[in-house]
Amino acid sequence: MLKRRLYQCLSAAGLSLAFAACKMPELVVKNESRNTPASYSTANAKDTASTATVRWRQFFTDPNLIALIDTALQNNQELNIALQEIQIARNEVQIRKGEYLPFVGLGAKAEVERPGRYTLQGATEENINIQPDRRTPDPLPNYQIGAVASWEVDIWHKLRNARAAAANRYLATVEGRNFTVTNLITEIANSYYELLALDNQLTITRQNIELQTNALELVKLQKESARVTELAVQRFEAQVHNTRSLQYNIQQRIVETENRINFLVGRYPRPIVRNAASFNDLVPTVVQVGVPAQLLQNRPDIRQAEQQLAAAKLDVRVARANFYPALRITGTAGFAAFKPGLVFSTPESMLYSLAGDLVAPLVNRNGIKAVYGSANAVQTQAVYNYERTVLNAYVEVANQLANINNLALSYDEKAKAVQALNQSSTISSSLFRSARADYTEVLFTQRDALESKFDLIETKMQQLNATINVYRALGGGWQ
């Protein structure tokens, strides 16, 4: 009879396995494109070195800026949040690892049971004594202590693939943290150079206020000698007021920029230590861009998308394994007795059990199909996200390279314009004193000279920012 039941169980399990195999969907694997152009332009086609491999401490040389970045890497809240995301992902790996290892627990139990007289158990206890001269206690206590074990045999590598997917997501969070570091350093550096530029613009503004105030006093003297009218005085005075208003606007921008840097550094507002005079001596760093294929290794966001894609592919395998039968082995071993003093009496109180369950899904397969379909859709999304990230990285580098070239040409032209307008301002003031030029020529020339100096400082700041941005776009800044 026992042999017959065993054959029946094996036959049922075999039929379940065969049925599940017949209905198994094909494994869908969507491959991503890793092709990139040979170069960013024909000008750097032979350039194989990349600035991205330079550490940020070597790329930035200003000690005040380095001190700010060091503080931000310790205190920035967004970066600290990213570190906790890494810890969460690491814990998830341990959880998945524990799922495919056997689970063993220890336990103890004490209970009292009185079955009904007209039940199989009650009738048995009524007619069978524990000993010839001792009846079964009523109610019957039960004291038990032992170990319980269960283990799902990972035949189809479902649990191992789930652990590998969690490991890939952990690596993705690490790369996400690196990308956060890159963006943080870039934002601090850009804001720092913006602050230096604003300091220099404020200095130029104050110098112009002094010059315009002197010019106003001269015009007032000329009015007293009837060489100009009140209109000229009012125009010069309006120019002084406008320049003072510009000064206050710049001061407000300085406060906001300082506060933005302090926020990135993770502290409450305080003055930013800097050397504004060094701004005029700054020269944009020469950037080596390498080849586009290096982006796949250097850009943290691309590496993050790559790990997320690998995890999504493993998730498809995990979802597909749900169609297969699952084998679970359970067992217990310990001691049990109706009296505490008899619990450890061997071999009478010893108990053990061992069972194996083989279960295949037959009825509720639509839910499993839906999970599998969702996993395939997520995998496809991950492929498109990876390809989009690579494309975006290439476009960012190409844009910043063009920006650097055009800003260099623009800076040269604006420097020549500043030189010409400075000479024009000097000439117009001299001609005005000798009554050979109208006061409007002085006003317009001074205004144009001020704007050109502002534009020149703005262009230099943009050059420095473009150099930093291309360094980030190439994948540098997190090392």
C-alpha positions in Angstrom: 0.0 0.0 0.0 2.8 2.4 0.9 4.7 1.6 -2.3 1.5 2.3 -4.3 1.0 5.7 -2.7 4.6 6.6 -3.4 4.2 5.8 -7.0 1.0 7.9 -7.2 2.8 10.9 -5.6 5.7 10.6 -8.0 3.3 10.3 -11.0 1.4 13.4 -9.9 4.6 15.4 -9.5 5.8 14.2 -12.9 2.6 15.2 -14.6 2.7 18.6 -12.9 6.3 19.1 -14.1 5.5 18.1 -17.6 2.4 20.3 -17.8 4.4 23.3 -16.4 7.1 22.7 -19.0 4.7 22.6 -21.8 3.2 26.0 -20.9 6.6 27.7 -20.1 7.0 31.0 -22.0 10.2 31.7 -23.9 12.9 33.7 -22.1 12.8 37.2 -23.5 16.2 39.0 -23.5 16.4 42.5 -24.9 20.0 43.5 -25.7 21.2 47.0 -25.4 23.3 48.8 -27.9 26.8 49.8 -26.7 27.9 51.4 -29.9 29.3 54.9 -29.6 30.9 57.2 -32.2 34.6 56.9 -32.8 35.3 60.5 -31.5 33.6 63.7 -30.5 34.9 65.5 -33.5 37.7 65.1 -36.1 39.9 67.4 -34.1 40.3 65.0 -31.2 40.0 61.7 -33.1 43.5 60.6 -32.0 43.1 61.7 -28.4 43.0 58.6 -26.2 43.7 60.2 -22.8 40.8 61.5 -20.7 40.7 64.2 -18.1 38.1 62.1 -16.3 40.8 60.0 -14.8 42.3 63.0 -13.0 41.2 63.2 -9.4 39.3 66.2 -8.4 42.0 67.3 -5.9 44.4 67.5 -8.9 41.9 69.2 -11.2 41.0 72.0 -8.7 44.0 73.9 -7.3 42.3 76.6 -5.2 42.8 75.6 -1.5 39.6 77.5 -0.5 37.5 75.5 -3.0 39.1 72.2 -2.0 38.3 73.0 1.6 34.6 73.6 0.7 34.4 70.3 -1.3 36.0 68.4 1.6 33.4 69.8 4.0 30.5 69.0 1.6 31.6 65.4 1.2 31.2 65.0 4.9 28.1 67.1 5.6 25.9 67.3 2.5 22.5 65.9 3.3 21.8 64.6 -0.2 25.0 62.7 -0.2 24.3 61.2 3.3 20.9 60.1 2.0 22.6 58.3 -0.9 24.9 56.6 1.7 21.8 55.3 3.4 20.4 54.0 0.1 23.6 52.0 -0.2 23.1 50.5 3.2 19.5 49.6 2.4 20.6 47.9 -0.8 23.4 46.0 1.1 20.8 44.7 3.5 18.6 43.6 0.7 21.5 41.5 -0.6 21.8 39.8 2.8 18.0 39.2 2.8 18.1 37.5 -0.6 21.2 35.5 0.4 19.4 34.2 3.4 16.4 33.0 1.3 18.3 30.2 -0.5 20.0 29.0 2.7 18.3 26.5 5.0 16.3 28.1 7.9 16.8 26.4 11.3 15.0 27.5 14.4 14.8 26.3 18.0 11.5 26.3 19.9 9.7 25.1 22.9 6.0 24.4 23.4 3.6 23.6 26.2 -0.1 22.7 25.7 -3.0 21.0 27.1 -5.6 19.2 24.9 -8.8 17.3 25.7 -10.2 15.7 22.5 -13.9 14.8 22.3 -14.9 11.3 23.5 -16.4 10.4 20.2 -13.4 11.4 18.1 -10.7 9.0 16.9 -8.1 10.5 19.2 -10.5 10.7 22.2 -11.6 7.1 21.7 -8.1 5.9 21.4 -7.0 7.6 24.6 -10.0 6.2 26.4 -9.1 2.7 25.6 -5.3 2.7 25.8 -3.4 3.3 29.0 0.0 4.8 29.2 1.0 1.9 31.4 -0.9 -1.2 32.3 -1.9 0.2 35.7 -2.0 3.9 34.7 -4.6 5.6 32.6 -4.0 8.4 30.1 -4.2 11.8 31.9 -7.3 13.8 31.1 -6.7 16.4 29.9 -3.5 15.4 28.2 -0.5 17.8 28.6 2.2 18.1 26.0 5.7 19.5 26.5 7.9 19.8 23.5 11.4 21.2 22.7 13.3 20.8 19.5 14.6 22.2 16.2 12.6 23.1 13.1 14.3 23.3 9.7 13.0 24.2 6.2 14.8 24.6 2.9 13.6 25.5 -0.5 15.9 23.7 -2.9 17.0 26.3 -5.5 16.7 23.9 -8.5 16.0 26.6 -11.1 18.4 29.2 -9.5 15.4 31.5 -8.8 16.7 32.5 -5.4 20.3 32.8 -6.6 19.2 35.1 -9.4 17.2 37.2 -7.0 20.3 37.6 -4.9 22.4 38.5 -7.9 19.8 41.1 -8.9 19.9 42.6 -5.4 23.7 42.7 -5.7 23.5 44.6 -9.0 21.1 47.0 -7.4 23.5 47.5 -4.6 26.2 48.3 -7.1 23.8 50.7 -8.8 23.3 52.6 -5.6 27.1 52.9 -5.2 27.3 54.3 -8.7 24.4 56.6 -7.9 26.3 57.9 -4.9 29.3 58.5 -7.1 27.2 60.4 -9.6 25.8 62.5 -6.7 29.4 63.3 -5.6 30.2 64.4 -9.2 27.3 66.7 -9.4 27.9 68.1 -5.9 31.5 68.9 -6.7 30.5 70.5 -10.0 27.8 72.6 -8.4 30.1 73.8 -5.6 32.9 74.7 -8.1 30.6 76.6 -10.4 29.0 78.5 -7.6 32.5 79.3 -6.1 33.7 80.8 -9.4 30.4 82.6 -9.8 31.1 84.2 -6.4 34.5 85.3 -7.5 33.1 86.8 -10.6 30.4 88.7 -8.6 33.2 90.0 -6.3 35.0 91.4 -9.3 31.9 92.9 -10.8 31.2 94.6 -7.4 34.7 96.0 -7.4 34.3 97.4 -10.9 30.9 98.8 -10.0 32.3 100.7 -7.0 35.1 102.0 -9.1 32.6 103.3 -11.7 30.5 104.9 -9.0 33.6 106.8 -7.9 34.3 107.9 -11.5 30.7 108.8 -12.2 30.5 110.8 -8.9 33.6 112.7 -10.0 32.1 113.3 -13.4 28.9 114.6 -11.7 30.8 117.1 -9.7 32.6 118.3 -12.8 29.3 118.7 -14.6 27.9 120.7 -11.7 31.0 123.0 -12.0 30.5 123.4 -15.7 26.8 124.2 -15.1 27.9 127.0 -12.8 30.0 128.4 -15.6 27.1 128.1 -18.0 28.9 125.5 -20.1 26.1 122.9 -19.7 22.5 122.9 -18.6 20.6 121.3 -15.7 19.7 118.5 -18.1 23.3 117.3 -18.2 23.5 117.4 -14.4 20.3 115.3 -14.0 21.5 112.8 -16.6 24.9 112.3 -14.8 23.1 112.0 -11.5 20.7 109.4 -12.8 23.7 107.4 -14.0 25.2 107.4 -10.6 21.9 106.3 -9.0 21.6 103.5 -11.6 25.1 102.2 -10.9 24.5 102.3 -7.1 21.3 100.3 -7.7 23.4 97.8 -9.7 25.8 97.6 -6.8 23.0 96.5 -4.4 21.8 93.9 -6.9 25.2 92.4 -7.1 25.5 92.4 -3.3 22.2 90.5 -3.1 23.5 87.9 -5.7 26.6 87.5 -3.6 24.6 86.8 -0.5 22.4 84.2 -2.4 25.5 82.6 -3.9 27.2 82.3 -0.5 24.1 80.8 1.0 23.8 78.3 -1.9 27.3 77.2 -1.3 26.7 76.9 2.4 23.6 74.8 1.7 25.6 72.5 -0.5 28.3 72.2 2.2 25.6 71.3 4.7 25.9 74.2 7.1 24.1 77.4 8.1 25.0 80.7 6.3 28.5 82.1 7.0 31.0 84.1 4.9 32.8 82.0 2.2 36.6 82.3 2.4 37.9 83.2 -1.0 40.5 85.3 -2.8 38.6 87.4 -5.3 41.8 89.0 -6.7 42.9 85.5 -8.1 39.9 85.4 -10.5 41.7 87.6 -13.1 44.7 85.2 -13.1 42.6 82.0 -13.6 43.1 80.2 -16.8 40.7 77.5 -17.9 42.3 74.1 -17.7 43.1 72.3 -21.0 40.7 69.3 -21.2 41.6 66.0 -22.7 38.4 64.3 -23.8 39.5 60.9 -24.8 37.2 58.8 -26.9 33.4 58.3 -26.4 33.8 54.6 -25.5 35.5 55.7 -22.3 32.2 57.2 -21.1 30.9 53.6 -20.5 33.5 53.2 -17.8 34.0 56.7 -16.5 30.4 58.0 -16.1 28.8 56.9 -12.9 25.3 57.4 -14.2 26.0 55.1 -17.2 27.5 52.5 -14.8 24.4 52.8 -12.6 22.1 52.3 -15.6 24.2 49.3 -16.6 23.8 47.7 -13.2 20.1 48.4 -13.2 19.8 46.7 -16.6 21.7 43.6 -15.3 19.3 43.4 -12.3 16.3 43.7 -14.6 17.5 40.9 -16.8 17.9 38.7 -13.7 14.4 39.6 -12.6 13.1 38.2 -15.8 14.7 34.9 -15.0 13.3 34.9 -11.5 9.8 35.6 -12.8 10.2 32.8 -15.4 11.3 30.4 -12.7 7.9 30.8 -11.0 6.4 28.6 -13.7 8.5 25.6 -12.5 7.6 23.4 -9.6 9.1 24.4 -6.3 10.7 21.8 -4.0 10.7 22.5 -0.3 12.1 20.2 2.4 11.0 20.5 6.0 12.1 18.6 9.1 11.9 18.6 12.9 13.8 16.9 15.6 13.4 17.1 19.4 11.8 15.7 22.5 8.2 15.6 23.6 6.3 14.1 26.6 3.2 14.6 28.7 5.2 15.3 31.8 8.2 17.8 32.1 10.4 15.2 33.9 10.0 12.8 31.0 10.8 15.2 28.2 14.5 14.1 27.8 13.8 10.4 28.4 15.4 8.7 25.4 14.5 7.1 23.2 10.8 7.1 24.3 10.5 11.0 24.2 12.4 11.5 20.9 10.6 12.7 17.9 11.6 13.6 14.3 10.0 14.2 11.0 11.2 14.8 7.4 9.0 15.8 4.5 9.5 17.0 0.9 6.9 19.0 -1.1 7.0 19.4 -4.8 4.4 22.0 -6.0 3.9 23.3 -9.5 1.4 26.1 -10.4 -1.6 24.8 -12.4 -4.6 27.0 -11.8 -3.5 30.6 -10.9 -1.0 31.0 -13.8 -2.4 34.3 -15.0 -0.9 36.0 -12.0 2.5 34.5 -12.7 2.2 35.4 -16.4 1.4 39.0 -15.4 4.5 39.2 -13.1 6.6 37.7 -15.9 5.2 40.3 -18.4 5.9 43.1 -16.0 9.5 41.9 -15.5 10.0 41.9 -19.3 8.6 45.4 -19.5 10.9 46.6 -16.8 13.8 45.0 -18.6 12.9 46.9 -21.8 12.7 50.1 -19.9 16.1 49.5 -18.4 17.5 49.0 -22.0 16.1 52.2 -23.2 17.2 54.0 -20.1 20.8 52.7 -20.6 20.9 53.8 -24.2 19.4 57.2 -23.3 22.0 57.7 -20.6 24.8 57.0 -23.0 23.4 59.3 -25.6 22.9 62.0 -23.1 26.4 61.7 -21.9 27.8 62.0 -25.4 25.6 65.1 -26.1 26.7 66.7 -22.9 30.4 66.3 -23.8 29.9 67.5 -27.4 27.9 70.6 -26.2 30.5 71.6 -23.6 33.4 71.1 -26.1 31.7 73.4 -28.5 31.0 75.8 -25.7 34.6 75.9 -24.6 35.8 76.7 -28.2 33.2 79.4 -28.7 33.7 81.0 -25.3 37.5 81.2 -26.0 36.8 83.1 -29.2 34.1 85.3 -27.5 36.5 86.2 -24.7 39.2 87.4 -27.1 36.7 89.6 -28.8 35.2 91.0 -25.6 38.7 91.7 -24.3 39.4 93.8 -27.3 36.1 95.6 -26.9 36.9 96.4 -23.2 40.2 97.8 -24.3 38.6 100.0 -27.0 35.8 101.2 -24.8 38.3 102.1 -22.0 40.2 104.3 -24.5 36.9 105.7 -25.7 35.9 106.6 -22.2 39.2 108.4 -21.5 38.9 110.2 -24.8 35.3 111.2 -24.3 36.0 112.6 -20.9 39.0 114.6 -22.2 37.0 116.0 -25.1 34.1 116.9 -22.7 36.4 118.9 -20.5 37.6 120.8 -23.4 34.0 121.3 -24.7 34.7 119.3 -27.8 32.3 116.5 -27.0 28.7 116.4 -25.8 27.9 115.0 -22.4 25.7 112.3 -23.9 28.8 110.8 -25.5 30.4 110.6 -22.1 27.4 108.9 -20.6 27.0 106.4 -23.3 30.7 105.6 -23.4 30.9 105.1 -19.7 27.8 102.8 -19.7 29.2 100.8 -22.6 32.6 100.5 -20.9 30.9 99.2 -17.7 28.8 96.7 -19.5 31.8 95.4 -21.5 33.8 94.8 -18.3 30.8 92.9 -16.8 30.5 90.8 -20.0 34.2 90.0 -19.9 34.0 88.8 -16.3 30.9 86.9 -17.1 32.5 85.2 -20.1 35.5 84.1 -18.0 33.2 82.6 -15.5 31.4 80.8 -18.2 34.7 79.5 -19.5 35.6 78.1 -16.1 32.1 76.6 -15.7 32.4 75.0 -19.1 35.7 73.4 -18.2 34.2 72.1 -15.0 31.1 70.8 -16.8 33.1 69.0 -19.4 35.1 67.4 -16.6 31.9 66.2 -15.1 30.4 65.2 -18.5 33.4 63.0 -19.1 32.8 61.2 -15.8 35.4 62.9 -13.6 34.9 64.3 -10.1 33.9 61.3 -8.0 37.3 59.6 -7.6 
